[in-house]
Amino acid sequence: MKELPPWKRDKPAGKSLPLTPEQKAAAKDRAERNGRRYPNLVDNMWASRQGKAGKI
């Protein structure tokens, strides 16, 4: 079964954590490389996952 896109999923349980300045910079850089002025939901989700694994 195909996974639902982020905007159609239920909100995750628990409290969310704000992005760190490094994660925000990574999301903004990714958005600019893809022709967007500002990061979108997918860029922010990508950056939050990268920060947990220390891959930024």
PQR file of N, CA, C, O and H, with PARSE charges and radii, in Angstrom:
ATOM      1  N   MET A   1       0.839  -1.192   0.000 -0.4000 1.5000
ATOM      2  CA  MET A   1       0.000   0.000   0.000 -0.0000 2.0000
ATOM      3  C   MET A   1       0.875   1.244   0.000  0.5500 1.7000
ATOM      4  O   MET A   1       1.883   1.304   0.703 -0.5500 1.4000
ATOM      5  N   LYS A   2       0.490   2.215  -0.778 -0.4000 1.5000
ATOM      6  CA  LYS A   2       1.257   3.450  -0.891 -0.0000 2.0000
ATOM      7  C   LYS A   2       1.019   4.337   0.333  0.5500 1.7000
ATOM      8  O   LYS A   2      -0.100   4.439   0.836 -0.5500 1.4000
ATOM      9  H   LYS A   2      -0.329   2.166  -1.349  0.4000 1.0000
ATOM     10  N   GLU A   3       2.088   4.972   0.798 -0.4000 1.5000
ATOM     11  CA  GLU A   3       1.992   5.844   1.968 -0.0000 2.0000
ATOM     12  C   GLU A   3       1.296   7.154   1.584  0.5500 1.7000
ATOM     13  O   GLU A   3       1.486   7.664   0.480 -0.5500 1.4000
ATOM     14  H   GLU A   3       2.998   4.890   0.390  0.4000 1.0000
ATOM     15  N   LEU A   4       0.491   7.692   2.501 -0.4000 1.5000
ATOM     16  CA  LEU A   4      -0.216   8.947   2.264 -0.0000 2.0000
ATOM     17  C   LEU A   4       0.766  10.119   2.268  0.5500 1.7000
ATOM     18  O   LEU A   4       1.780  10.061   2.964 -0.5500 1.4000
ATOM     19  H   LEU A   4       0.337   7.278   3.399  0.4000 1.0000
ATOM     20  N   PRO A   5       0.487  11.184   1.505 -0.5600 1.5000
ATOM     21  CA  PRO A   5       1.339  12.363   1.566  0.2800 2.0000
ATOM     22  C   PRO A   5       1.206  13.039   2.942  0.5500 1.7000
ATOM     23  O   PRO A   5       0.202  12.839   3.626 -0.5500 1.4000
ATOM     24  N   PRO A   6       2.188  13.823   3.349 -0.5600 1.5000
ATOM     25  CA  PRO A   6       2.186  14.414   4.691  0.2800 2.0000
ATOM     26  C   PRO A   6       0.945  15.231   5.012  0.5500 1.7000
ATOM     27  O   PRO A   6       0.481  15.225   6.152 -0.5500 1.4000
ATOM     28  N   TRP A   7       0.399  15.937   4.020 -0.4000 1.5000
ATOM     29  CA  TRP A   7      -0.751  16.800   4.296 -0.0000 2.0000
ATOM     30  C   TRP A   7      -2.045  16.022   4.457  0.5500 1.7000
ATOM     31  O   TRP A   7      -3.061  16.604   4.839 -0.5500 1.4000
ATOM     32  H   TRP A   7       0.777  15.942   3.094  0.4000 1.0000
ATOM     33  N   LYS A   8      -2.040  14.710   4.174 -0.4000 1.5000
ATOM     34  CA  LYS A   8      -3.235  13.893   4.373 -0.0000 2.0000
ATOM     35  C   LYS A   8      -3.118  12.965   5.576  0.5500 1.7000
ATOM     36  O   LYS A   8      -4.077  12.274   5.920 -0.5500 1.4000
ATOM     37  H   LYS A   8      -1.215  14.238   3.863  0.4000 1.0000
ATOM     38  N   ARG A   9      -1.965  12.942   6.212 -0.4000 1.5000
ATOM     39  CA  ARG A   9      -1.765  12.085   7.380 -0.0000 2.0000
ATOM     40  C   ARG A   9      -2.350  12.731   8.632  0.5500 1.7000
ATOM     41  O   ARG A   9      -2.551  13.944   8.690 -0.5500 1.4000
ATOM     42  H   ARG A   9      -1.185  13.503   5.932  0.4000 1.0000
ATOM     43  N   ASP A  10      -2.617  11.896   9.630 -0.4000 1.5000
ATOM     44  CA  ASP A  10      -3.042  12.420  10.926 -0.0000 2.0000
ATOM     45  C   ASP A  10      -1.863  13.085  11.606  0.5500 1.7000
ATOM     46  O   ASP A  10      -0.707  12.751  11.346 -0.5500 1.4000
ATOM     47  H   ASP A  10      -2.454  10.910   9.583  0.4000 1.0000
ATOM     48  N   LYS A  11      -2.172  14.035  12.484 -0.4000 1.5000
ATOM     49  CA  LYS A  11      -1.128  14.722  13.236 -0.0000 2.0000
ATOM     50  C   LYS A  11      -0.466  13.712  14.179  0.5500 1.7000
ATOM     51  O   LYS A  11      -1.163  12.940  14.839 -0.5500 1.4000
ATOM     52  H   LYS A  11      -3.111  14.307  12.695  0.4000 1.0000
ATOM     53  N   PRO A  12       0.864  13.708  14.250 -0.5600 1.5000
ATOM     54  CA  PRO A  12       1.527  12.738  15.122  0.2800 2.0000
ATOM     55  C   PRO A  12       1.224  13.000  16.596  0.5500 1.7000
ATOM     56  O   PRO A  12       0.996  14.137  17.008 -0.5500 1.4000
ATOM     57  N   ALA A  13       1.227  11.927  17.371 -0.4000 1.5000
ATOM     58  CA  ALA A  13       0.981  12.056  18.800 -0.0000 2.0000
ATOM     59  C   ALA A  13       2.200  12.659  19.470  0.5500 1.7000
ATOM     60  O   ALA A  13       3.323  12.475  19.001 -0.5500 1.4000
ATOM     61  H   ALA A  13       1.412  11.004  17.036  0.4000 1.0000
ATOM     62  N   GLY A  14       1.993  13.365  20.543 -0.4000 1.5000
ATOM     63  CA  GLY A  14       3.113  13.953  21.270 -0.0000 2.0000
ATOM     64  C   GLY A  14       3.375  15.382  20.847  0.5500 1.7000
ATOM     65  O   GLY A  14       2.795  15.894  19.889 -0.5500 1.4000
ATOM     66  H   GLY A  14       1.080  13.515  20.924  0.4000 1.0000
ATOM     67  N   LYS A  15       4.270  16.006  21.592 -0.4000 1.5000
ATOM     68  CA  LYS A  15       4.588  17.399  21.345 -0.0000 2.0000
ATOM     69  C   LYS A  15       5.689  17.506  20.289  0.5500 1.7000
ATOM     70  O   LYS A  15       6.662  16.753  20.322 -0.5500 1.4000
ATOM     71  H   LYS A  15       4.741  15.590  22.370  0.4000 1.0000
ATOM     72  N   SER A  16       5.532  18.437  19.362 -0.4000 1.5000
ATOM     73  CA  SER A  16       6.551  18.639  18.347 -0.0000 2.0000
ATOM     74  C   SER A  16       7.663  19.535  18.892  0.5500 1.7000
ATOM     75  O   SER A  16       7.448  20.334  19.804 -0.5500 1.4000
ATOM     76  H   SER A  16       4.742  19.049  19.336  0.4000 1.0000
ATOM     77  N   LEU A  17       8.842  19.386  18.321 -0.4000 1.5000
ATOM     78  CA  LEU A  17       9.979  20.200  18.714 -0.0000 2.0000
ATOM     79  C   LEU A  17      10.293  21.198  17.611  0.5500 1.7000
ATOM     80  O   LEU A  17      10.194  20.860  16.432 -0.5500 1.4000
ATOM     81  H   LEU A  17       9.017  18.737  17.581  0.4000 1.0000
ATOM     82  N   PRO A  18      10.671  22.422  17.971 -0.5600 1.5000
ATOM     83  CA  PRO A  18      11.019  23.388  16.927  0.2800 2.0000
ATOM     84  C   PRO A  18      12.327  23.004  16.245  0.5500 1.7000
ATOM     85  O   PRO A  18      13.166  22.317  16.828 -0.5500 1.4000
ATOM     86  N   LEU A  19      12.489  23.451  15.010 -0.4000 1.5000
ATOM     87  CA  LEU A  19      13.730  23.189  14.286 -0.0000 2.0000
ATOM     88  C   LEU A  19      14.863  24.033  14.879  0.5500 1.7000
ATOM     89  O   LEU A  19      14.655  25.163  15.320 -0.5500 1.4000
ATOM     90  H   LEU A  19      11.808  24.008  14.536  0.4000 1.0000
ATOM     91  N   THR A  20      16.053  23.458  14.877 -0.4000 1.5000
ATOM     92  CA  THR A  20      17.229  24.201  15.330 -0.0000 2.0000
ATOM     93  C   THR A  20      17.626  25.165  14.223  0.5500 1.7000
ATOM     94  O   THR A  20      17.182  25.006  13.086 -0.5500 1.4000
ATOM     95  H   THR A  20      16.222  22.540  14.519  0.4000 1.0000
ATOM     96  N   PRO A  21      18.451  26.160  14.528 -0.5600 1.5000
ATOM     97  CA  PRO A  21      18.913  27.072  13.464  0.2800 2.0000
ATOM     98  C   PRO A  21      19.615  26.332  12.313  0.5500 1.7000
ATOM     99  O   PRO A  21      19.482  26.727  11.155 -0.5500 1.4000
ATOM    100  N   GLU A  22      20.351  25.273  12.623 -0.4000 1.5000
ATOM    101  CA  GLU A  22      21.024  24.497  11.576 -0.0000 2.0000
ATOM    102  C   GLU A  22      20.004  23.790  10.688  0.5500 1.7000
ATOM    103  O   GLU A  22      20.170  23.730   9.470 -0.5500 1.4000
ATOM    104  H   GLU A  22      20.459  24.951  13.564  0.4000 1.0000
ATOM    105  N   GLN A  23      18.949  23.255  11.299 -0.4000 1.5000
ATOM    106  CA  GLN A  23      17.906  22.573  10.534 -0.0000 2.0000
ATOM    107  C   GLN A  23      17.148  23.566   9.658  0.5500 1.7000
ATOM    108  O   GLN A  23      16.806  23.254   8.517 -0.5500 1.4000
ATOM    109  H   GLN A  23      18.814  23.303  12.289  0.4000 1.0000
ATOM    110  N   LYS A  24      16.885  24.761  10.188 -0.4000 1.5000
ATOM    111  CA  LYS A  24      16.206  25.789   9.400 -0.0000 2.0000
ATOM    112  C   LYS A  24      17.041  26.186   8.192  0.5500 1.7000
ATOM    113  O   LYS A  24      16.518  26.355   7.091 -0.5500 1.4000
ATOM    114  H   LYS A  24      17.163  25.014  11.115  0.4000 1.0000
ATOM    115  N   ALA A  25      18.351  26.334   8.408 -0.4000 1.5000
ATOM    116  CA  ALA A  25      19.243  26.692   7.303 -0.0000 2.0000
ATOM    117  C   ALA A  25      19.270  25.591   6.247  0.5500 1.7000
ATOM    118  O   ALA A  25      19.273  25.880   5.051 -0.5500 1.4000
ATOM    119  H   ALA A  25      18.777  26.197   9.303  0.4000 1.0000
ATOM    120  N   ALA A  26      19.289  24.340   6.678 -0.4000 1.5000
ATOM    121  CA  ALA A  26      19.300  23.220   5.737 -0.0000 2.0000
ATOM    122  C   ALA A  26      18.000  23.181   4.936  0.5500 1.7000
ATOM    123  O   ALA A  26      18.030  22.934   3.731 -0.5500 1.4000
ATOM    124  H   ALA A  26      19.287  24.105   7.650  0.4000 1.0000
ATOM    125  N   ALA A  27      16.860  23.422   5.586 -0.4000 1.5000
ATOM    126  CA  ALA A  27      15.572  23.421   4.886 -0.0000 2.0000
ATOM    127  C   ALA A  27      15.510  24.565   3.882  0.5500 1.7000
ATOM    128  O   ALA A  27      15.022  24.390   2.765 -0.5500 1.4000
ATOM    129  H   ALA A  27      16.836  23.623   6.565  0.4000 1.0000
ATOM    130  N   LYS A  28      16.003  25.733   4.277 -0.4000 1.5000
ATOM    131  CA  LYS A  28      16.000  26.886   3.370 -0.0000 2.0000
ATOM    132  C   LYS A  28      16.920  26.628   2.175  0.5500 1.7000
ATOM    133  O   LYS A  28      16.566  26.967   1.045 -0.5500 1.4000
ATOM    134  H   LYS A  28      16.400  25.875   5.184  0.4000 1.0000
ATOM    135  N   ASP A  29      18.081  26.042   2.403 -0.4000 1.5000
ATOM    136  CA  ASP A  29      19.009  25.726   1.325 -0.0000 2.0000
ATOM    137  C   ASP A  29      18.380  24.733   0.350  0.5500 1.7000
ATOM    138  O   ASP A  29      18.495  24.888  -0.866 -0.5500 1.4000
ATOM    139  H   ASP A  29      18.368  25.767   3.320  0.4000 1.0000
ATOM    140  N   ARG A  30      17.721  23.722   0.886 -0.4000 1.5000
ATOM    141  CA  ARG A  30      17.056  22.721   0.035 -0.0000 2.0000
ATOM    142  C   ARG A  30      15.968  23.382  -0.812  0.5500 1.7000
ATOM    143  O   ARG A  30      15.824  23.072  -1.994 -0.5500 1.4000
ATOM    144  H   ARG A  30      17.627  23.596   1.874  0.4000 1.0000
ATOM    145  N   ALA A  31      15.203  24.292  -0.204 -0.4000 1.5000
ATOM    146  CA  ALA A  31      14.145  24.980  -0.943 -0.0000 2.0000
ATOM    147  C   ALA A  31      14.739  25.829  -2.068  0.5500 1.7000
ATOM    148  O   ALA A  31      14.232  25.815  -3.190 -0.5500 1.4000
ATOM    149  H   ALA A  31      15.319  24.543   0.756  0.4000 1.0000
ATOM    150  N   GLU A  32      15.795  26.557  -1.776 -0.4000 1.5000
ATOM    151  CA  GLU A  32      16.415  27.404  -2.798 -0.0000 2.0000
ATOM    152  C   GLU A  32      16.986  26.572  -3.946  0.5500 1.7000
ATOM    153  O   GLU A  32      16.887  26.970  -5.107 -0.5500 1.4000
ATOM    154  H   GLU A  32      16.207  26.569  -0.865  0.4000 1.0000
ATOM    155  N   ARG A  33      17.579  25.425  -3.632 -0.4000 1.5000
ATOM    156  CA  ARG A  33      18.124  24.553  -4.679 -0.0000 2.0000
ATOM    157  C   ARG A  33      17.027  24.014  -5.585  0.5500 1.7000
ATOM    158  O   ARG A  33      17.284  23.652  -6.733 -0.5500 1.4000
ATOM    159  H   ARG A  33      17.659  25.101  -2.689  0.4000 1.0000
ATOM    160  N   ASN A  34      15.800  23.962  -5.065 -0.4000 1.5000
ATOM    161  CA  ASN A  34      14.667  23.459  -5.845 -0.0000 2.0000
ATOM    162  C   ASN A  34      13.781  24.577  -6.390  0.5500 1.7000
ATOM    163  O   ASN A  34      12.662  24.320  -6.834 -0.5500 1.4000
ATOM    164  H   ASN A  34      15.591  24.257  -4.133  0.4000 1.0000
ATOM    165  N   GLY A  35      14.276  25.816  -6.359 -0.4000 1.5000
ATOM    166  CA  GLY A  35      13.563  26.927  -6.981 -0.0000 2.0000
ATOM    167  C   GLY A  35      12.443  27.531  -6.156  0.5500 1.7000
ATOM    168  O   GLY A  35      11.568  28.201  -6.706 -0.5500 1.4000
ATOM    169  H   GLY A  35      15.185  26.025  -5.998  0.4000 1.0000
ATOM    170  N   ARG A  36      12.449  27.312  -4.857 -0.4000 1.5000
ATOM    171  CA  ARG A  36      11.423  27.907  -3.992 -0.0000 2.0000
ATOM    172  C   ARG A  36      12.066  28.959  -3.098  0.5500 1.7000
ATOM    173  O   ARG A  36      13.208  28.797  -2.670 -0.5500 1.4000
ATOM    174  H   ARG A  36      13.159  26.768  -4.410  0.4000 1.0000
ATOM    175  N   ARG A  37      11.342  30.034  -2.816 -0.4000 1.5000
ATOM    176  CA  ARG A  37      11.883  31.100  -1.976 -0.0000 2.0000
ATOM    177  C   ARG A  37      11.905  30.710  -0.503  0.5500 1.7000
ATOM    178  O   ARG A  37      12.784  31.131   0.249 -0.5500 1.4000
ATOM    179  H   ARG A  37      10.414  30.166  -3.164  0.4000 1.0000
ATOM    180  N   TYR A  38      10.934  29.907  -0.104 -0.4000 1.5000
ATOM    181  CA  TYR A  38      10.813  29.523   1.299 -0.0000 2.0000
ATOM    182  C   TYR A  38      10.649  28.014   1.406  0.5500 1.7000
ATOM    183  O   TYR A  38      10.122  27.383   0.490 -0.5500 1.4000
ATOM    184  H   TYR A  38      10.220  29.565  -0.715  0.4000 1.0000
ATOM    185  N   PRO A  39      11.097  27.423   2.519 -0.5600 1.5000
ATOM    186  CA  PRO A  39      10.910  25.980   2.704  0.2800 2.0000
ATOM    187  C   PRO A  39       9.434  25.640   2.910  0.5500 1.7000
ATOM    188  O   PRO A  39       8.692  26.401   3.530 -0.5500 1.4000
ATOM    189  N   ASN A  40       9.025  24.502   2.389 -0.4000 1.5000
ATOM    190  CA  ASN A  40       7.654  24.038   2.583 -0.0000 2.0000
ATOM    191  C   ASN A  40       7.638  22.918   3.629  0.5500 1.7000
ATOM    192  O   ASN A  40       8.663  22.619   4.241 -0.5500 1.4000
ATOM    193  H   ASN A  40       9.628  23.883   1.886  0.4000 1.0000
ATOM    194  N   LEU A  41       6.504  22.323   3.822 -0.4000 1.5000
ATOM    195  CA  LEU A  41       6.342  21.259   4.818 -0.0000 2.0000
ATOM    196  C   LEU A  41       7.321  20.118   4.578  0.5500 1.7000
ATOM    197  O   LEU A  41       7.929  19.613   5.522 -0.5500 1.4000
ATOM    198  H   LEU A  41       5.671  22.567   3.324  0.4000 1.0000
ATOM    199  N   VAL A  42       7.474  19.715   3.338 -0.4000 1.5000
ATOM    200  CA  VAL A  42       8.348  18.585   3.019 -0.0000 2.0000
ATOM    201  C   VAL A  42       9.804  18.932   3.329  0.5500 1.7000
ATOM    202  O   VAL A  42      10.535  18.087   3.847 -0.5500 1.4000
ATOM    203  H   VAL A  42       6.980  20.126   2.571  0.4000 1.0000
ATOM    204  N   ASP A  43      10.240  20.158   3.024 -0.4000 1.5000
ATOM    205  CA  ASP A  43      11.608  20.578   3.346 -0.0000 2.0000
ATOM    206  C   ASP A  43      11.830  20.557   4.856  0.5500 1.7000
ATOM    207  O   ASP A  43      12.871  20.100   5.327 -0.5500 1.4000
ATOM    208  H   ASP A  43       9.646  20.844   2.603  0.4000 1.0000
ATOM    209  N   ASN A  44      10.861  21.044   5.604 -0.4000 1.5000
ATOM    210  CA  ASN A  44      10.991  21.054   7.062 -0.0000 2.0000
ATOM    211  C   ASN A  44      10.998  19.643   7.645  0.5500 1.7000
ATOM    212  O   ASN A  44      11.738  19.365   8.588 -0.5500 1.4000
ATOM    213  H   ASN A  44      10.015  21.415   5.221  0.4000 1.0000
ATOM    214  N   MET A  45      10.180  18.755   7.088 -0.4000 1.5000
ATOM    215  CA  MET A  45      10.177  17.373   7.566 -0.0000 2.0000
ATOM    216  C   MET A  45      11.519  16.708   7.268  0.5500 1.7000
ATOM    217  O   MET A  45      12.053  15.977   8.103 -0.5500 1.4000
ATOM    218  H   MET A  45       9.579  18.981   6.322  0.4000 1.0000
ATOM    219  N   TRP A  46      12.059  16.963   6.082 -0.4000 1.5000
ATOM    220  CA  TRP A  46      13.361  16.412   5.710 -0.0000 2.0000
ATOM    221  C   TRP A  46      14.444  16.907   6.669  0.5500 1.7000
ATOM    222  O   TRP A  46      15.268  16.122   7.136 -0.5500 1.4000
ATOM    223  H   TRP A  46      11.624  17.556   5.404  0.4000 1.0000
ATOM    224  N   ALA A  47      14.441  18.208   6.962 -0.4000 1.5000
ATOM    225  CA  ALA A  47      15.457  18.785   7.838 -0.0000 2.0000
ATOM    226  C   ALA A  47      15.347  18.236   9.256  0.5500 1.7000
ATOM    227  O   ALA A  47      16.364  18.006   9.910 -0.5500 1.4000
ATOM    228  H   ALA A  47      13.771  18.846   6.583  0.4000 1.0000
ATOM    229  N   SER A  48      14.138  18.025   9.732 -0.4000 1.5000
ATOM    230  CA  SER A  48      13.987  17.504  11.098 -0.0000 2.0000
ATOM    231  C   SER A  48      14.521  16.076  11.192  0.5500 1.7000
ATOM    232  O   SER A  48      15.087  15.695  12.217 -0.5500 1.4000
ATOM    233  H   SER A  48      13.312  18.212   9.201  0.4000 1.0000
ATOM    234  N   ARG A  49      14.348  15.293  10.145 -0.4000 1.5000
ATOM    235  CA  ARG A  49      14.899  13.923  10.141 -0.0000 2.0000
ATOM    236  C   ARG A  49      16.412  13.930  10.035  0.5500 1.7000
ATOM    237  O   ARG A  49      17.080  13.105  10.658 -0.5500 1.4000
ATOM    238  H   ARG A  49      13.889  15.603   9.312  0.4000 1.0000
ATOM    239  N   GLN A  50      16.960  14.847   9.256 -0.4000 1.5000
ATOM    240  CA  GLN A  50      18.407  14.918   9.113 -0.0000 2.0000
ATOM    241  C   GLN A  50      19.081  15.293  10.428  0.5500 1.7000
ATOM    242  O   GLN A  50      20.165  14.798  10.737 -0.5500 1.4000
ATOM    243  H   GLN A  50      16.418  15.518   8.750  0.4000 1.0000
ATOM    244  N   GLY A  51      18.445  16.159  11.195 -0.4000 1.5000
ATOM    245  CA  GLY A  51      19.016  16.600  12.462 -0.0000 2.0000
ATOM    246  C   GLY A  51      19.083  15.494  13.489  0.5500 1.7000
ATOM    247  O   GLY A  51      20.016  15.451  14.290 -0.5500 1.4000
ATOM    248  H   GLY A  51      17.564  16.561  10.945  0.4000 1.0000
ATOM    249  N   LYS A  52      18.097  14.585  13.482 -0.4000 1.5000
ATOM    250  CA  LYS A  52      18.095  13.501  14.454 -0.0000 2.0000
ATOM    251  C   LYS A  52      19.246  12.539  14.211  0.5500 1.7000
ATOM    252  O   LYS A  52      19.803  11.971  15.150 -0.5500 1.4000
ATOM    253  H   LYS A  52      17.339  14.620  12.831  0.4000 1.0000
ATOM    254  N   ALA A  53      19.597  12.361  12.942 -0.4000 1.5000
ATOM    255  CA  ALA A  53      20.672  11.435  12.606 -0.0000 2.0000
ATOM    256  C   ALA A  53      22.024  12.143  12.531  0.5500 1.7000
ATOM    257  O   ALA A  53      23.051  11.496  12.328 -0.5500 1.4000
ATOM    258  H   ALA A  53      19.143  12.822  12.179  0.4000 1.0000
ATOM    259  N   GLY A  54      22.029  13.466  12.693 -0.4000 1.5000
ATOM    260  CA  GLY A  54      23.262  14.223  12.629 -0.0000 2.0000
ATOM    261  C   GLY A  54      23.867  14.271  11.238  0.5500 1.7000
ATOM    262  O   GLY A  54      25.089  14.260  11.088 -0.5500 1.4000
ATOM    263  H   GLY A  54      21.195  13.992  12.858  0.4000 1.0000
ATOM    264  N   LYS A  55      23.009  14.324  10.208 -0.4000 1.5000
ATOM    265  CA  LYS A  55      23.493  14.280   8.837 -0.0000 2.0000
ATOM    266  C   LYS A  55      23.558  15.641   8.164  0.5500 1.7000
ATOM    267  O   LYS A  55      23.869  15.715   6.975 -0.5500 1.4000
ATOM    268  H   LYS A  55      22.017  14.333  10.330  0.4000 1.0000
ATOM    269  N   ILE A  56      23.275  16.715   8.880 -0.4000 1.5000
ATOM    270  CA  ILE A  56      23.265  18.041   8.239 -0.0000 2.0000
ATOM    271  C   ILE A  56      24.676  18.467   7.908  0.5500 1.7000
ATOM    272  O   ILE A  56      24.881  19.552   7.365 -0.5500 1.4000
ATOM    273  H   ILE A  56      23.022  16.655   9.845  0.4000 1.0000
TER
END
